[in-house]
Structure formats: structure tokens, C-alpha cells
Amino acid sequence: MYEVHPANSKVEKVLLNLIKQRKDIAEKLKRLAEEPRRNVGAHPLHGRLAGKWACWLGSNLRIIYVIDDLNKKIEIEAVGTHKIY
């Protein structure tokens, strides 16, 4: 299982607020930690975001993250609507 970490304090604040508002977000992050390339609609990004991944946390919520297989970590770089792309 991977460890999920926010990349900065802004992402951490947004995630904590979302988890307080919607209990399903914590469960989705747990599923992401189990299989970061398959669960919750995970997909690789292209173009200027190549090397990063994205997944859905809800109908209009997305996260962009980087997978560190060597250290078994997922670093969440952005949280929001499709505008984060």
C-alpha cells in the first residue's frame, strides 16, 4: 500500500475540508493508496502534465498526483474541478 501525502499546505487544506464535507472522499483516497494506477478512475496525463496521474474524487472533483514507486508514496499536487488541468 502507498502513503498519500499532499504536496503543499494549500492542497492539504483543501483535502481536509473536502474530507470533513464528504465522508466518501477519505474512502476514495484509501482505495487510491491501494492501487494508484487502477482505482477511482485513475489515468495518466499527457502533454505538459506527462508523468503525472489524475483520478476522480466525485462528479466534479479531480486530483493530480505523482506516484513514487520506489518509496511507495503518492504526492497530491492539485485538487479541484477540471480547471486544475
Order of alpha helices (4+ residues) and beta strands (2+ residues): beta-alpha-alpha-beta-beta-beta-beta
